[in-house]
Amino acid sequence: MKKDGSEFTHINSTGNPQMVDIGSKSENKRSAVAESRVKLTEDLINLLEGDDISTKKGPVFSTAIIAGIMGAKKTHELIPMCHPIALENCSISIKLNESNEAVIRCKTEITAKTGVEMEALTGATIAALTIYDMCKSVSKGLVISESKLISKTGGKNDFNR
């Protein structure tokens, strides 16, 4: 138990890892939005054609959106204590901001006993990693930063950054 009275839910009374028991929880509508950012270099900005960057591997942002959705769907395979869930919705958008950052937003939704914030975070992060992978041959100066939960609804506590 922490000093503020809260407990880590993925550690049992003997200090060993555990999956949270959701058996007695009731299903409700849950959603989450997460964001990751990728700082693009000037070389990459110069390759923009409309709203995407074209490479020999294909359109960068479009591919990153697909990879992020695939990653969100496989979150339970990547993070040991996550429950397998059947996402009802996963959408990803990528927009460039004034600081030449690709701002990736992943929204996930489900009606279930457990939440979708890890799926949203995974989706945004996998999309960021895909942008890095597809652009690293042009510039190693890419920086992935600020993967964070923006909002969560449903379950015990709502959250809004």
Backbone as CSV, one residue per row, in Angstrom:
resi,resn,N_x,N_y,N_z,CA_x,CA_y,CA_z,C_x,C_y,C_z
1,MET,0.848,-1.175,0.000,0.000,0.000,0.000,0.898,1.244,0.000
2,LYS,0.486,2.264,-0.751,1.227,3.518,-0.801,0.816,4.403,0.372
3,LYS,1.574,5.458,0.617,1.313,6.363,1.741,-0.064,7.006,1.685
4,ASP,-0.587,7.218,0.458,-1.894,7.877,0.341,-3.066,6.913,0.486
5,GLY,-2.776,5.642,0.782,-3.838,4.657,0.991,-4.209,3.870,-0.252
6,SER,-3.732,4.295,-1.417,-4.035,3.546,-2.638,-3.121,2.325,-2.725
7,GLU,-3.549,1.367,-3.530,-2.783,0.126,-3.668,-2.472,-0.138,-5.128
8,PHE,-1.369,-0.810,-5.363,-1.063,-1.286,-6.703,-1.940,-2.505,-6.956
9,THR,-2.700,-2.479,-8.016,-3.668,-3.552,-8.259,-3.048,-4.796,-8.887
10,HIS,-1.844,-4.677,-9.418,-1.225,-5.816,-10.097,-0.181,-6.523,-9.233
11,ILE,-0.275,-6.295,-7.904,0.617,-6.962,-6.956,-0.244,-7.554,-5.852
12,ASN,-0.057,-8.842,-5.575,-0.882,-9.473,-4.543,-0.298,-9.232,-3.152
13,SER,-0.923,-9.792,-2.149,-0.535,-9.536,-0.752,0.855,-10.063,-0.411
14,THR,1.368,-10.978,-1.212,2.719,-11.491,-0.961,3.761,-10.785,-1.817
15,GLY,3.334,-9.782,-2.582,4.271,-9.009,-3.389,4.517,-9.561,-4.787
16,ASN,3.763,-10.581,-5.158,3.939,-11.174,-6.480,2.990,-10.535,-7.503
17,PRO,3.378,-10.557,-8.770,2.507,-10.012,-9.808,1.209,-10.804,-9.917
18,GLN,0.144,-10.098,-10.270,-1.149,-10.757,-10.466,-1.965,-9.985,-11.491
19,MET,-2.845,-10.693,-12.157,-3.817,-10.045,-13.025,-4.987,-9.626,-12.131
20,VAL,-5.546,-8.459,-12.387,-6.676,-7.977,-11.592,-7.895,-8.848,-11.866
21,ASP,-8.585,-9.245,-10.805,-9.801,-10.052,-10.928,-10.961,-9.125,-11.266
22,ILE,-11.508,-9.267,-12.478,-12.624,-8.425,-12.900,-13.949,-9.195,-12.893
23,GLY,-13.929,-10.387,-12.325,-15.110,-11.252,-12.338,-16.360,-10.634,-11.746
24,SER,-16.235,-9.842,-10.700,-17.421,-9.280,-10.049,-17.792,-7.885,-10.574
25,LYS,-17.008,-7.356,-11.480,-17.312,-6.036,-12.036,-18.474,-6.128,-13.014
26,SER,-19.182,-5.034,-13.160,-20.267,-5.003,-14.144,-19.774,-4.302,-15.411
27,GLU,-20.375,-4.684,-16.527,-20.007,-4.076,-17.799,-20.575,-2.670,-17.883
28,ASN,-19.790,-1.762,-18.428,-20.292,-0.428,-18.753,-19.489,0.136,-19.925
29,LYS,-19.981,1.220,-20.483,-19.328,1.856,-21.623,-18.057,2.525,-21.138
30,ARG,-16.961,2.255,-21.814,-15.666,2.806,-21.437,-14.986,3.368,-22.677
31,SER,-14.290,4.469,-22.503,-13.534,5.029,-23.617,-12.262,5.674,-23.077
32,ALA,-11.287,5.806,-23.957,-10.031,6.450,-23.582,-9.437,7.125,-24.811
33,VAL,-8.724,8.203,-24.563,-7.976,8.897,-25.610,-6.549,9.058,-25.113
34,ALA,-5.588,8.677,-25.955,-4.174,8.822,-25.624,-3.482,9.560,-26.764
35,GLU,-2.347,10.122,-26.442,-1.608,10.904,-27.431,-0.122,10.591,-27.345
36,SER,0.515,10.528,-28.497,1.977,10.474,-28.606,2.388,11.522,-29.622
37,ARG,3.618,11.978,-29.509,4.136,12.984,-30.441,5.462,12.525,-31.019
38,VAL,5.650,12.864,-32.293,6.920,12.590,-32.957,7.409,13.902,-33.555
39,LYS,8.558,14.366,-33.079,9.162,15.595,-33.610,9.839,15.246,-34.930
40,LEU,9.374,15.881,-36.007,9.920,15.638,-37.339,11.043,16.626,-37.626
41,THR,12.001,16.185,-38.415,13.100,17.057,-38.812,12.709,17.836,-40.065
42,GLU,13.477,18.849,-40.365,13.223,19.674,-41.546,13.263,18.832,-42.820
43,ASP,14.183,17.851,-42.886,14.260,16.961,-44.049,12.930,16.250,-44.288
44,LEU,12.282,15.830,-43.224,11.002,15.127,-43.349,9.866,16.090,-43.680
45,ILE,9.888,17.266,-43.099,8.853,18.264,-43.396,8.872,18.585,-44.890
46,ASN,10.079,18.645,-45.451,10.212,18.937,-46.883,9.650,17.828,-47.771
47,LEU,9.462,16.631,-47.226,8.920,15.504,-47.991,7.399,15.396,-47.902
48,LEU,6.786,16.274,-47.103,5.323,16.242,-46.964,4.659,16.496,-48.313
49,GLU,3.685,15.667,-48.618,2.852,15.857,-49.804,1.418,15.848,-49.308
50,GLY,0.819,17.015,-49.167,-0.509,17.099,-48.577,-0.408,16.833,-47.093
51,ASP,-1.119,15.811,-46.629,-1.140,15.473,-45.205,-0.340,14.228,-44.875
52,ASP,0.573,13.805,-45.742,1.327,12.575,-45.494,2.723,12.689,-46.083
53,ILE,3.584,11.765,-45.703,4.935,11.657,-46.238,4.992,10.357,-47.026
54,SER,5.400,10.437,-48.283,5.506,9.224,-49.104,6.933,8.701,-49.054
55,THR,7.071,7.389,-48.849,8.378,6.743,-48.849,8.294,5.482,-49.696
56,LYS,9.440,4.819,-49.881,9.457,3.547,-50.609,8.634,2.486,-49.877
57,LYS,8.489,2.659,-48.555,7.696,1.719,-47.749,6.204,2.031,-47.808
58,GLY,5.830,3.179,-48.391,4.427,3.562,-48.483,4.155,4.873,-47.776
59,PRO,2.879,5.258,-47.693,2.515,6.511,-47.010,2.697,6.364,-45.498
60,VAL,3.496,7.245,-44.912,3.915,7.107,-43.518,2.747,7.189,-42.547
61,PHE,1.983,8.270,-42.593,0.927,8.455,-41.600,-0.190,7.431,-41.769
62,SER,-0.547,7.122,-43.003,-1.591,6.107,-43.232,-1.154,4.754,-42.691
63,THR,0.100,4.401,-42.916,0.623,3.128,-42.401,0.671,3.144,-40.879
64,ALA,1.052,4.278,-40.300,1.118,4.399,-38.838,-0.270,4.234,-38.212
65,ILE,-1.300,4.756,-38.873,-2.671,4.603,-38.363,-3.051,3.127,-38.337
66,ILE,-2.761,2.411,-39.401,-3.078,0.974,-39.445,-2.294,0.224,-38.371
67,ALA,-1.003,0.519,-38.249,-0.167,-0.154,-37.239,-0.665,0.138,-35.831
68,GLY,-1.072,1.381,-35.575,-1.580,1.744,-34.250,-2.846,0.994,-33.892
69,ILE,-3.748,0.866,-34.859,-4.979,0.103,-34.614,-4.649,-1.358,-34.348
70,MET,-3.744,-1.918,-35.142,-3.332,-3.311,-34.920,-2.704,-3.481,-33.537
71,GLY,-1.872,-2.529,-33.136,-1.231,-2.582,-31.822,-2.247,-2.510,-30.692
72,ALA,-3.221,-1.615,-30.825,-4.255,-1.486,-29.791,-4.988,-2.805,-29.612
73,LYS,-5.280,-3.483,-30.727,-6.001,-4.754,-30.659,-5.169,-5.863,-30.009
74,LYS,-3.850,-5.717,-29.990,-2.963,-6.745,-29.439,-2.338,-6.342,-28.098
75,THR,-2.883,-5.338,-27.454,-2.301,-4.834,-26.203,-2.085,-5.948,-25.185
76,HIS,-3.057,-6.828,-25.029,-2.933,-7.904,-24.028,-1.785,-8.863,-24.338
77,GLU,-1.330,-8.898,-25.588,-0.193,-9.748,-25.959,1.140,-9.066,-25.647
78,LEU,1.119,-7.750,-25.478,2.334,-6.981,-25.265,2.560,-6.615,-23.804
79,ILE,1.482,-6.383,-23.067,1.578,-5.950,-21.680,1.015,-7.064,-20.804
80,PRO,1.858,-7.682,-19.981,1.509,-8.943,-19.314,0.212,-8.967,-18.523
81,MET,-0.160,-7.920,-17.825,-1.330,-7.988,-16.949,-2.609,-7.448,-17.588
82,CYS,-2.565,-7.069,-18.857,-3.762,-6.563,-19.526,-4.685,-7.712,-19.916
83,HIS,-5.975,-7.506,-19.702,-6.968,-8.493,-20.102,-7.184,-8.432,-21.608
84,PRO,-7.398,-9.574,-22.243,-7.782,-9.527,-23.663,-9.200,-8.974,-23.778
85,ILE,-9.361,-7.968,-24.603,-10.683,-7.376,-24.795,-10.951,-7.221,-26.288
86,ALA,-12.210,-7.220,-26.642,-12.616,-7.039,-28.033,-13.026,-5.579,-28.220
87,LEU,-12.104,-4.765,-28.720,-12.407,-3.355,-28.924,-13.630,-3.198,-29.820
88,GLU,-14.499,-2.272,-29.465,-15.648,-1.952,-30.311,-15.302,-0.846,-31.284
89,ASN,-14.333,-0.019,-30.911,-13.916,1.069,-31.790,-12.488,1.454,-31.452
90,CYS,-11.731,1.752,-32.477,-10.390,2.305,-32.329,-10.165,3.228,-33.510
91,SER,-9.914,4.490,-33.223,-9.630,5.433,-34.301,-8.376,6.225,-33.964
92,ILE,-7.602,6.498,-34.988,-6.341,7.224,-34.813,-6.307,8.373,-35.806
93,SER,-5.887,9.536,-35.317,-5.661,10.679,-36.199,-4.229,11.155,-36.007
94,ILE,-3.661,11.696,-37.071,-2.310,12.257,-37.021,-2.357,13.629,-37.672
95,LYS,-1.978,14.638,-36.916,-1.955,16.019,-37.391,-0.595,16.634,-37.080
96,LEU,-0.122,17.485,-37.970,1.105,18.232,-37.695,0.755,19.507,-36.943
97,ASN,1.533,19.825,-35.905,1.314,21.078,-35.189,2.360,22.107,-35.625
98,GLU,2.294,23.287,-35.038,3.195,24.383,-35.417,4.649,24.114,-35.048
99,SER,4.907,23.134,-34.201,6.276,22.778,-33.805,6.834,21.627,-34.645
100,ASN,6.190,21.331,-35.758,6.595,20.223,-36.632,6.579,18.875,-35.920
101,GLU,5.600,18.712,-35.058,5.392,17.431,-34.397,4.183,16.747,-35.028
102,ALA,4.315,15.457,-35.268,3.156,14.654,-35.650,2.452,14.308,-34.346
103,VAL,1.250,14.847,-34.158,0.478,14.605,-32.936,-0.497,13.476,-33.244
104,ILE,-0.287,12.362,-32.566,-1.070,11.151,-32.793,-2.087,11.021,-31.675
105,ARG,-3.360,10.913,-32.027,-4.425,10.700,-31.039,-5.096,9.375,-31.329
106,CYS,-5.186,8.550,-30.316,-5.846,7.248,-30.435,-7.020,7.220,-29.472
107,LYS,-8.212,6.935,-30.010,-9.419,6.806,-29.185,-9.896,5.361,-29.262
108,THR,-10.148,4.779,-28.100,-10.643,3.408,-28.018,-11.944,3.389,-27.234
109,GLU,-12.839,2.445,-27.594,-14.133,2.321,-26.914,-14.526,0.858,-26.791
110,ILE,-15.236,0.575,-25.702,-15.732,-0.782,-25.463,-16.829,-0.729,-24.403
111,THR,-17.693,-1.706,-24.410,-18.599,-1.955,-23.294,-18.093,-3.243,-22.664
112,ALA,-17.532,-3.133,-21.466,-16.859,-4.285,-20.862,-16.691,-4.075,-19.356
113,LYS,-16.027,-5.047,-18.721,-15.759,-4.988,-17.288,-14.456,-4.268,-16.970
114,THR,-13.640,-4.041,-17.973,-12.352,-3.396,-17.748,-12.115,-2.354,-18.828
115,GLY,-11.203,-1.449,-18.534,-11.034,-0.269,-19.366,-10.191,-0.435,-20.610
116,VAL,-10.033,0.665,-21.307,-9.338,0.658,-22.589,-8.201,1.684,-22.647
117,GLU,-7.759,2.184,-21.495,-6.697,3.179,-21.559,-5.372,2.605,-22.046
118,MET,-5.059,1.362,-21.663,-3.807,0.771,-22.142,-3.856,0.528,-23.652
119,GLU,-5.031,0.206,-24.165,-5.183,0.022,-25.611,-4.985,1.348,-26.348
120,ALA,-5.524,2.432,-25.802,-5.337,3.750,-26.419,-3.865,4.159,-26.382
121,LEU,-3.214,3.957,-25.248,-1.787,4.280,-25.135,-0.939,3.432,-26.073
122,THR,-1.258,2.153,-26.168,-0.511,1.274,-27.070,-0.712,1.696,-28.518
123,GLY,-1.937,1.998,-28.898,-2.218,2.419,-30.269,-1.438,3.667,-30.651
124,ALA,-1.455,4.675,-29.787,-0.729,5.919,-30.071,0.771,5.685,-30.141
125,THR,1.286,4.861,-29.236,2.726,4.614,-29.188,3.199,3.785,-30.374
126,ILE,2.449,2.769,-30.753,2.820,1.952,-31.918,2.782,2.794,-33.189
127,ALA,1.822,3.692,-33.295,1.779,4.595,-34.453,3.037,5.466,-34.479
128,ALA,3.455,5.980,-33.330,4.678,6.797,-33.251,5.903,5.982,-33.653
129,LEU,5.995,4.761,-33.165,7.125,3.898,-33.528,7.141,3.596,-35.023
130,THR,5.969,3.472,-35.610,5.883,3.208,-37.053,6.382,4.407,-37.850
131,ILE,6.017,5.613,-37.422,6.538,6.814,-38.088,8.061,6.821,-38.010
132,TYR,8.600,6.524,-36.838,10.056,6.481,-36.673,10.663,5.456,-37.624
133,ASP,10.112,4.265,-37.631,10.651,3.190,-38.469,10.645,3.569,-39.948
134,MET,9.568,4.163,-40.402,9.446,4.474,-41.823,10.283,5.677,-42.246
135,CYS,10.672,6.523,-41.292,11.402,7.747,-41.628,12.871,7.729,-41.216
136,LYS,13.313,6.703,-40.518,14.678,6.693,-39.985,15.743,6.696,-41.069
137,SER,15.418,6.225,-42.276,16.418,6.239,-43.349,16.686,7.665,-43.839
138,VAL,15.726,8.566,-43.659,15.903,9.970,-44.052,16.544,10.758,-42.918
139,SER,16.148,10.469,-41.679,16.656,11.231,-40.545,16.605,10.404,-39.266
140,LYS,17.735,10.348,-38.590,17.780,9.695,-37.272,17.449,10.705,-36.165
141,GLY,17.143,11.950,-36.536,16.874,13.002,-35.569,15.453,13.034,-35.044
142,LEU,14.638,12.062,-35.433,13.267,11.987,-34.925,13.272,11.764,-33.420
143,VAL,12.320,12.383,-32.733,12.187,12.185,-31.289,10.736,11.848,-30.985
144,ILE,10.524,10.708,-30.338,9.193,10.323,-29.867,9.064,10.833,-28.437
145,SER,7.981,11.552,-28.165,7.837,12.121,-26.823,6.387,12.169,-26.397
146,GLU,6.201,12.419,-25.126,4.899,12.701,-24.542,3.808,11.697,-24.861
147,SER,4.068,10.428,-24.680,2.961,9.471,-24.730,2.206,9.615,-23.421
148,LYS,0.905,9.954,-23.525,0.149,10.220,-22.299,-1.326,9.951,-22.516
149,LEU,-1.986,9.632,-21.411,-3.435,9.489,-21.412,-4.046,10.884,-21.381
150,ILE,-4.980,11.144,-22.288,-5.661,12.439,-22.339,-6.967,12.375,-21.553
151,SER,-7.719,11.288,-21.757,-8.989,11.154,-21.032,-9.396,9.690,-20.940
152,LYS,-10.246,9.411,-19.948,-10.786,8.068,-19.733,-12.159,8.220,-19.109
153,THR,-13.130,7.492,-19.634,-14.458,7.476,-19.022,-14.891,6.035,-18.816
154,GLY,-15.730,5.829,-17.829,-16.215,4.494,-17.488,-15.349,3.882,-16.405
155,GLY,-15.878,2.912,-15.703,-15.124,2.289,-14.618,-15.222,3.087,-13.336
156,LYS,-14.262,2.871,-12.412,-14.283,3.528,-11.105,-14.119,5.037,-11.193
157,ASN,-13.129,5.480,-11.967,-12.798,6.897,-12.001,-12.650,7.400,-13.427
158,ASP,-13.266,8.534,-13.707,-13.026,9.201,-14.982,-11.776,10.060,-14.830
159,PHE,-11.166,10.364,-15.966,-9.941,11.164,-15.959,-9.961,12.069,-17.167
160,ASN,-9.525,13.306,-16.989,-9.433,14.241,-18.102,-8.258,15.164,-17.857
161,ARG,-7.275,15.116,-18.755,-6.089,15.950,-18.614,-6.386,17.344,-19.127
